[in-house]
Amino acid sequence: MDSRRPPLAPPCRTLPDLVRHWAGTTPDRRAFTYVDHPAPHSRGVHRTLTWRRLDVRVRALAARLAEEAEPGARVALLCPQGTEYVTGFLATLAAGLVAVPLYPPSLPGHADRLAGVLADAAPTVVVTTSRARAEVRDFCDRDTVRVVAADDVPDSAADTWQPVPVDERATAYLQYTSGSTRAPAGVEITHGNVVANARQALSAYGADAHPVTCVGWLPLYHDMGLVLSIAAPVVRGTLSVLMDPAAFLHQPVRWLRLLAAHPRALSAAPNFAYDYCSSAVTAEQKADLRLDGVAALINGSEPVRPGTADRFHEAFAEQGLAPETHCPSYGLAEATVFVSAARPGEPLRRFALDRDALAAGKALPARPDDPRAVLLAGCGAPAGQLLRVTDPATGAVLSEGEIGEIRVQGPNVGRGYWNREADTRRVFRAGTAGTAGTAGTATDGSAATDGHGGWLRTGDLGTVLDGQLVVTGRLKDLIVVDGRNHYPQDVEGTVQDTHPAVRRDRLAAFSVPGPAGERVVVVAEHGRSTSLAELDVPALVRAVRGAVSSRHGLRLADVVLVPPGTVPRTSSGKVSRALTRARYLEGAYSAAAGASEVAG
């Protein structure tokens, strides 16, 4: 029996407790479905675990892991996307071990990061699948790490499992940051943190009171993919439908079909995914889509561009998609993932801000049609936690409309960085001066405290306007020229809007030292439908320089056009400006002959 409405979430304190609860109360309900696409034109092969089957698989694998490692040891998850990843993660937690969500060595372009994270986390056991076992063994140090294939463990192993008492204050997993501005660091997320954040997210998106289906293609090693596709469904007892990120990239309509197939679908994606769907899904593919049942679409990019939401909803309005489903949100791994969110059913909050005032640290209104206006979307109110905007240098709390560093406090804020005590004190134990500008209350039944009394320094810049958090950029990414602040994503937006050959969201603006101060550089990929030989690169560069000069008052010292796939990205898909800058300084892009024009 699989009724649509799940029972109310019980007051369990850990994910393993919740799995056991749902297995006992709703054993035959569907828990997780993985939709495989084995062929280019496949409509999907569904593989489903009920709560009963999930519980059996979790207990069996937990028993196997308990034989290999002592409580508190790290277990790295190097599984492909699928139900084995889900059972591997939950079994690790059930065994009192610390999960390290990662990915197989075959993920293109991320082998160096994987090796670095494994060296930092020092896992005792690696969980993978029988299909990926050979490549995982070849990649890992066989003398120090034991490899377990989740699908090789028989169900009968569950019979020997003895539940381990799990303290909600203990570390459940290490969520390694994406490394978009620095080397990846492992955030210690406790059992209490992840349950609290799942409940905060469910409440913010209306899923605590109404039935939903979580539909996701985000990788499960990513913080948002892990919480939205595993933790939140386990907390709520609702169905989670998964697909592989590569299947989405090959045919984005596959994601939309899953949204259409499941009533009140809740899903998340970054900016580029919405733009990608708008441009790549054909009229023929749209013909059989009905999206009027979608509950909420989360956009967790930083910052969220209103134009992206407009293009997406214009593209799928005839399919019944309501504009009010788009929910700009803000979060980070150090806070498990979710911090603030626009609520579904409410219109997108748009803010047209004066660019010169933003450079001076003020959010002042401008006319939306002013070419020098910066258009940003509001990311709603904090979800069950407290938020302050502070002076990055002094910690003084700023007034509404002043740009500063976003600081957060709540039951979802992690314990700190794994083996990085100095960084933990600096980032997780910050204080604030004053009380103005505080926003948010605990709405999940718990106090909005992180357990250690300090405030989390997010490293993100923003302000609060009309009760909405408006994120303006990353503190470490800020470009400072002649004493004026410039947000790189603002410059990048101008560049990609200037010429159709520039690939959207595949470019980086940053500053490098020069003889007379900081110089600004843009490295951008061209679109896949063209080649450098077909482009008039000098004309493109002149157009880009002219647009950036006119709109930002900036002189670009260098504009480099590179082939698709050249600009490095983090494991979560964001452009890594820090790594792009480092490669530029190393001369890595000079091989793109004719693609660079340096100002004299």
N, C-alpha and C positions, 0 to 999 in steps of 0.2 A: 504494500500500500504506500503511495507516495503523494500525500495531499499537498496542496500548494503552500499552505501556511505552516511554517515551523512553529513549535512551541517557543515561549519566551525563553531567553537565554538564562541559564541557571547562574547562581553566584559562585561558580568555580573560579579558582585563582590561577590556574595554569592551563596551558593548552592540552597536555596529556590528560588532566582531569576532565576536561571538556569532551575530548574524544571518547573517553570511557562513559561519560554521561549520555552522549547521543547514541552510542552503541547500545546502551541499556534501555533507552526510552524510545528511540526511533530507529531500530536496527536496519530496517529495509528501505529507508529513505536514501536517495542518492546523495553522496557526499562530494565526490570529485569525479569529473569526467575530463579525460584528455582526448582532444580531437586531433588525430594524426592525419597528415596529408602526404601519403607515400608517393604520389605521382603529381606531375605539374598541374593537371586539370582535375585532381581529386576534390570531391565535395566534402571529404572528411570521413575518417573511420573513428567511431566513438568507443572508448574504453572507460568503463565506469566502475568505481568502488562505492559500495554502500557503506553506511557507518559501521555495520557489523564487519564487513570485509576489511575496512580501513583499520579497525581495532585489532583484528587478527594479525594483519600485516605489521602494524606498529609493534605489537607485543612480540611477534616472532623476531623482528629485526632488533628490537631493544634487547632481547635475550642474547642474541648473537653478539651485539656490541658490548654488552656487559662482560662477556667472556674475554674480550680483547683489550679492555681499557678500564681503569679505575675511575670512580666518580670525579668529575671536574676536569678530566682530560678533554682535549680538543678532538673533534671529528670533522674532517673536511668533506664537504659534499661536492663531488665532481661528477654529478649525474647530468644527463641531458634533461631537457624540459619534459615533464611527464609525471605520472603517478608515483614512480619510484623516488622522484625528488621529494614529493610530499611525504611519503612514508619514511624516507631516510631522515628528513628534518624532524618529524614528530617523534620517531623512535629514539633519536639522539637525545631529545629533551626528556623523554620518558625514562631513559636509562640514567638520568642525572649527569649526562655529559654535556659538553659545550659545542654546539654546532658552528661550523664555519661555512656559510653558504657561498659556493664558488661555481665553477663550470668546468667542463672537460677541456683538456689541453688542445683539442681541435678547434676551439673557437678562434676564428682568424684574428690575428693582430694583437692578441692579449696573452701570449705565452710568457713574456717577461714579467708582466704584472702578476700572473698566476704564480710564477716561481717566487717572486718577492713576497707575496702574501703567505704562501706555504712556509717560507723560511721564517717569517715573522710569527705566525700562529703556532708553528711546530706541532702539527697534529700527530696523534698516536695512531689513528685509524683514518682511512679514506674510504668513503662509501661511494660506489658508482654502480653501473649496470654491467651485466655480462657482455653486452655489445661493446661497451667502452673500456672494458677491463684491460685489454692489452695496451692501449695507448696510455692509460693512466699508470700502469705498472712501468712502462718505459719512461714516463715523465718523472715519476716520484722516486725517492731514494728507498730502495727495497730493504735496506738494512735497518731503517728507522721507522718505516711506515708500513702498517698492514692494510691490505686492500680487501674490502668486502663488497661483493656484488649483491645488491639488495634483492634482485629477482632470483638469486640462487638459494636464498634462505627459505627452507620449507615452512609451511604453515604449522607443522607439528612443533616447531621450536617455541611457539606461543604457549604450549602446554607447560613448559618449564619456567615461564616468566614469573618472577616475583616483583610486584610493583615497588618502586623506589620512592621514598618520601622526597618530594621536591619542594624546596623553599622558594617562595615567590621572590625573595630578595636575592637569590643566587643568579649568576649569569647563565642565561639560556643560550645565547649565541653571540658571535662576534660579527657585526655588520661592517664590512670594510667599505670605507668611503670611496666614492667614484674616482677621486684623484684629479678632478677638473682643475684645481688650483695648486695641488701639492701631492706629495707621495701618499698612497693609500694608508689609512690607519684603521685599526680594528676598534669599533665602538662596542663596549660591553653592554648588551641589552639584557635586562633581567627578565625572568618569567613574568613578573608584575608589570614591567614596562610594556611588553608586547600585548598583553591582555588589555591593559588600560588604553593603549593607543588604538587597538582594534575597536574597542567600545566607543572611543571618541569619534573615530571615523564613521562607524555605523550610525551614531547619533547625528553627526553633521550631515550625512547624506540621506537621512530619513529611513535608514534600513533597520533601525531598532524597533520601529513600530509597524512597519509594512514589510511583507515578504519581498525579497529580491533574489536575483541570481547574479553572482559575481562572474563576470566574463573577462578573461584576461589573456593577453599575449606577452605582457612584460616579462622579462626573465625572472625566474624565482630567486636568483641570487641578488637581485636588485631590491632595495628596501621597500619600494612601493609594490612591486610584484609579490614579495613575500607576505607583506601585511594584508594587501587587498585580496590575494588569491589563495592564501593559506590561513593566516591568523583570523581575519574577520569572518570567513565562512565557518571556521571551527568554533569561534565564540558564539555566533548566531545560530549555528546548526543549519545553515543554508547551503545550497548547491553552488559549487565552484566549477566553472567550465574553463579549461585551459587549452591553449594552442601554442605552438612554437613561434618565437619571434621571426625566424626565417620564413615560416609559412605566411606570416603577415607581409613581410617585405616582398615576397614573390608575388602575392596576390592580396592586396589590402582588402578587397571585397570579402574575403573569408572572415575577417573580424566582424564586418557589418552583417554578414549572414548569421553569425552566432548571436549578435545583438538582437536581430530580428526574430530569431527562433526561440528566445527565452524571455518570457514576460518580466517586466520591471528589471531589465538588465542594468547592472552597475559596473562601470568599466573605467579605465584610466589610460591615458596616453600623453606623450609630450607633444609640443607644438608641431614638430615636423610630421607626426603621424596624421594629424588632422589635415594639414596642407597636402600631404601625400595622397590621402583618400580623395580630397577635392579634385586633384588633377589627374589621378590615375584610374579611378573607377569609371568605367564606360557607361554610356546610356543603356546599352544592352544589359549590363550587369545590374544596373539600378532597377530595371523593369520589375523584377520579382521581389524587391525589398520593401518591407514595411517596418518603419522605425518609430512608429507612434507609441510603442510600448516601452521605449527606453526610459529608465528612471533617472539616471545621472551619468554624465560623461565628465570625468575629472581631467583637468589640464594642469599638470604639475610643473610646467616649465617656469623658468626664472629669467625674465618676467614673462607673464602671459600677454600675448599680443591680441588686442580685440579684433584686428583684421583677420587673424587665423580663424577665430570663432565665426566671424561673419561669412567668410568664404566657405567654411564647412557647412553651415546651416543653409546657405544659399544653394549649395550643391545638392543637398538632400532634403530640401523643403518639400518637394513633391512626394517624397517617401514618408512624409508625416512626421519628420523629426522636429520637435519643438525647440525653439531657441533657448528656452529656460532650462533645458537639460544640461547645458554647458556650465561646469562648475570650476572656475579658476581656483587653484589651491596652492598652498605653500607648505613646505616641510623640508626636513633634512634627516640624515641618518642618525645624527646625535640625539634627535628627539624621537627615535624609532622610525618615524617618517612623517606623520601628519601633524601639522601645527594649526593652520587655519584654512577655512574653506568657505567658498560661496555656496549657499544652500540651493538645492534643486527647486525649481518652480519660481525662482526670482529672476528678474531680468539681469543681464550682464551689467555690472557697474563699470562705467567708463570714465576715465579721467584724462582730460587734455591739459597738459602741464607745460609751463613756459620753460624752454630748454635752458636759457641763460640763468633763470632762477634755480633750476635743478643743479646746475654746475656750481652754484653758490650755496647749495644745501637747503634750498627752500622749495616747497611744492606749491607753486602759485598757478591759478587757473589761466588757461589760454583758450583762444577760439579753436575749436576742433579743425576748422579748415585752414588754420594758419600753418604754412609749410614748416615753420620752425617749432611747432608744437610736438611734444612727445605724448603719444597715446598709450596709456597703460590700463590694464584691467584690475579691478579690486579683487583681492583674494579672501574676501569675507572676514569673519570674526574668528578668534581663536576657538578651538574645539576642546573644551574641558581643561584649559590651562591658562596661564597668565602670560602676557606679552608686554614688553616695554620697548620703546625706541630710545636709544641712549647715544650720548656723545662717545664715539669710539675711543677717544683718548682719556677722558675723565670718568666715564660711566654715569655722568649726569643725565637724568631723565629729561627728554626733550618734549616740547609742546606739540600739539597736533599741527601737521604741515611742515615740520622740520625734519630734514633727512638725517638719519643716524643709523647706528647698528641695531639690528633686531636682537633682543634678548628674550629668552623663554624660560618659564618655570612650570613644571607639572609632573604628574606621576609617570609620564611617558619618557622623560629625559633620562638617557642612559647613565651608567655609573661612571663612565670615563673611557679613556683610550687604553687598550690592552698594552701593558708594559711601557706606558708613557706617562709617568707620574707628573712631570713638569708641565706637559701639554694639558693633562687632565686638570691640574690646578688652575691653569690660565684660562681654559675654555669652559670648564664645567662648574667652577667655583667662583665665578665673577659676582661682584656686588653691584648695586646701583645706588646712586645718590638722588634722593627725592622720590616723590610718588606720582607726579604728573605723568600723563601719557600711558598709564596702565590700562590694559584692555583684557577682557576675558574672565570667565569664571569656570569653575569645575562643574561640568554638566553630567558627568558619568557616575555621580554618587560618591566620588572620592575627592579629597582635598587637592587643590591645585598646587601640589608641592612635589619636588623631585626627590625628596628623601634626604638630601644633603644640604639643603638650606641656601644654596647658591643659585645663581642665574646662569643659564647657558648662553655663551657668546656664539651667535650663529655665523658671524663673518659676513652676513648679508646686510645690505643697506635697504632702507625703506622708510615709510612713514604711515601714520594713520589719518585717513580722511573720511569724514562722515561715518565713522565706525568701521571702516574697511581698511584692512592692511593692504598697502600698495608697495610692492617690492620693486626696487629700482636697479639692483645689481649686486655684484659681489665686491666686497671691500678690497680684496687682493687683486681683482681684475681692473680696478679703476685706473683710467689713464689720466695722468696729471701733466699738463703742458702749460708752461708760463703761469703756474698758479691756478689754473682752471681745471675743474674735474669734468671728465667725459666718460660716459658709460659705454663700454665696448659693444654691447648688444645694440645700442642706439646707432652707433656708427655702422655696425654690420647690417642693420636694417636698411639704412640709407643705401649702402653698397648693393645689396641684393635687389633693391627696388629700382636701381638705376639702369640695369642692363639684364635682359632675359637670359643671357648666357651664364650668369652667375648662379650657381646652385644654391637654393634656399637652405639656410641653416647648416651650411657646410663651409663656413668661413670663420676667420678669427682676426680680430683687431687687437693690437697690443702696442706697447711702447718699448723702445730699446734705447740704450744710451748713445748719445752722439756728442761730437766735439763742443756743441753749443747748447747742450741740454737734451731732453727727451725727444726722440723722433717717433712718429707713429707709422706703423706698418700694417698692411692688410694682406693676408694670405687667403685666397678664395679658390674653391674648386669650380671648374666649369661644368655645365650640364652633361649628362651622359649621351644626349642626342647630338652632340657636336664634338669637334676635335680642335685642338689649338691651331692646326694648319688651316682650318676653315674660318677662323676668327680673325678679325682685324683687332689684334691685341692693343696696339697703340691707341686706337680710337676708343676702345673700351676703357683703358686706363685713364685717358683724358676725361671721359664722361664721369667716371668714378671720382676722380680728383676734384672735378668741378662741383659735383653734387655734395661731396663731403665738405669742401671749402665753403660753399654757399650755406649749407644747413647747419654746420657745426663750427665754422670758423677755424677749421683745422687744415693744416697742410700735410698731406700724406707723403712721407719720405719714400715709401716703396709700396708698390702694388704688385703682388705675385699671383699669377693665375696658374693653377696646377690641375692635373688630371683628377677625375673622380676617385675617391678613396684615399687621397693623399693626406688630407688634413686629419690628424689623429683625433680619435674620440676615446672617451672613457668607456668602461665596461657597461655603463648605463646608457650609452649612446650620445652623451653630451660631447660637444667639441671641447677638447682640452686646450685652452689658450696657453697654459703654462708650457705644455709639451710642444705646441706649435711654435711658440717663441724660442724655446731652447733649440729646436731643430733649425729654425731660421738663423739663429746666431752661429750654429755649427756649419752653415752653408748647405744644408740638406736639400734646399729647394733650387739651388743654382743650376741643377741639371735640367730643369724645365726650360730649355732654350727658348728665348723669345717671349717667355711668359712674365718677365719681370721688367719693370721700368723704375729705376731709381732716380729720385729728384736730385738734380745737381746742386 
